[in-house]
């Protein structure tokens, strides 16, 4: 890391150098978890979840440059850049380049750098994700229906994983003692995206409408979405908006239906299927009642 200049400027240089290089992006992400001096043993375990998410994006071709024969997604590229930029700036600040931080989300990454816990990691990672979602809604609106549907699925899953660690009562009700273990990004969060990869083909753009994919995910992923997360969506987004200091997140949900680049009129896709096992989970694991 060269001396001189600000941390934000150094971070921007790193992003520019890999903007059209998907493999370079994932290598940059990995370097961030080694810290400014290449030695960060307490931070390294957290790269598991971040790298799993990025590998899924690479397999689908989402990060391919615009000049490629099969260009990637402008929206996914922008979201990925925000996570990388915030992480790089925090690394630079930890390496004693000058500040101040360019955004509140970089402050979250600095908190993680100083105190690497599961809750601090989620606040940093999800803070960057949510900031990118809100900043690039125009790019999201330009994507096809299926892509916009899964943008919402990804968002609610990462927010729920955060709540498992930081708000276990909201996330898992009477089973809350198990929630921090289930949500620990060093252990299990990657499974959220592994399940999604079983539904979506490794291609971009998606070739079918959103409803064509609704019956494709079976087992644990579908049960978590409709049996556990959907009944908690409104409360989850309200809690997340406060936790991440991102009030704009409340514009991504309405009456328990996800509305990020998605019409409220099409909210039927978020309704749980008529399934015995889903109804059983609803009864066994009801959402927390408001005080």
C-alpha positions, -999 to +999 in steps of 0.1 A: +000+000+000+016+032-011+019+062+012+002+095+004-033+102-008-065+094+010-079+060+018-110+067-003-088+076-033-067+044-028-099+023-027-111+039-059-078+030-076-082-006-066-118-007-080-107+009-112-079-017-117-104-047-115-136-031-128-136-052-160-118-082-145-141-106-126-113-128-114-095-096-103-126-086-083-127-119-064-089-117-057-093-081-044-121-093-021-099-120-007-070-096-001-093-074+019-097-101+045-059-103+050-058-067+061-033-040+053-003-060+064-013-095+051-019-109+086-054-109+099-061-143+115-093-132+133-108-117+101-100-145+077-127-169+087-154-143+077-143-144+040-161-178+037-195-162+032-183-133+011-164-155-012-193-179-016-215-151-027-190-138-052-183-172-067-221-175-073-220-142-091-190-153-112-206-186-122-236-167-135-215-142-154-230-113-136-197-095-133-186-097-169-175-064-184-199-045-207-176-051-237-178-089-233-197-110-258-220-119-230-220-088-208-228-090-171-254-071-151-249-034-146-268-037-113-249-067-099-216-051-110-225-019-091-235-037-059-203-057-060-183-026-065-198-009-034-189-039-012-154-039-026-149-001-023-161+001+013-139-029+022-108-015+005-112+019+021-114+003+055-082-017+048-065+015+037-076+034+069-064+005+090-031+008+072-028+044+083-038+062+050-056+094+058-094+098+061-121+107+069-143+078+060-164+085+029-196+069+042-213+054+072-209+020+057-171+024+058-175+032+095-192-002+098-163-019+081-139-001+105-158-014+134-155-049+120-117-043+115-114-033+151-137-059+166-143-089+142-175-105+155-203-120+135-226-091+142-200-066+132-193-084+099-230-085+090-234-049+098-205-040+075-214-064+047-251-058+047-247-021+052-228-020+019-253-043+002-283-022+013-266+011+004-259-003-031-295-015-035-308+019-026-283+038-047-288+017-078-326+012-079-327+026-114-303-001-127-325-027-109-356-015-127-339-021-160-334-059-152-359-085-163-387-098-140-369-129-128-337-110-120-357-085-100-375-112-081-342-128-070-328-095-060-355-094-034-348-130-024-311-124-019-318-092+001-342-108+025-320-138+030-289-118+039-309-096+063-324-126+079-289-142+084-279-110+101-309-111+124-301-147+134-269-133+150-281-099+162-318-102+168-324-139+174-359-134+190-371-118+158-354-144+136-363-176+153-387-170+182-386-196+209-357-214+191-336-182+195-308-200+215-298-217+183-300-187+161-264-173+165-249-206+156-271-210+125-263-175+113-226-174+120-210-164+086-179-184+095-199-215+096-232-216+078-243-184+060-228-197+027-256-223+026-281-196+019-265-189-015-258-225-022-295-232-020-302-203-044-276-217-069-296-249-071-326-229-085-309-205-110-290-217-140-254-205-143-263-178-169-273-142-173-298-130-181-324-154-168-345-169-196-378-175-178-403-155-159-401-153-121-431-176-115-414-203-135-388-206-108-411-206-078-416-244-079-380-252-087-365-248-052-373-276-029-363-287+006-346-264+031-343-232+010-380-231+002-390-240+037-368-212+052-382-186+028-419-193+031-421-211+064-397-189+085-387-156+067-419-145+050-440-143+081-413-121+097-405-099+066-421-066+078-405-068+113-372-080+098-370-050+074-379-025+102-353-039+125-327-040+097-334-004+087-326+006+123-296-017+127-280-005+094-291+032+098-308+028+064-344+042+066-346+039+028-348+001+033-384+006+044-392+016+008-383-020-002-413-035+016-450-028+020-474-047+042-451-076+044-445-078+006-411-072-010-412-042-033-376-035-044-379-029-081-411-050-078-447-039-081-469-042-050-497-054-074-476-085-080-472-093-043-488-128-048-453-142-054-445-136-018-475-156-005-466-190+011-477-220-010-505-242+003-482-268+018-487-289+048-451-286+059-451-248+055-483-245+076-468-268+102-437-245+105-460-214+107-478-230+137-446-243+154-425-212+149-448-182+148-432-147+145-426-127+176-456-107+187-451-070+190-451-055+225 
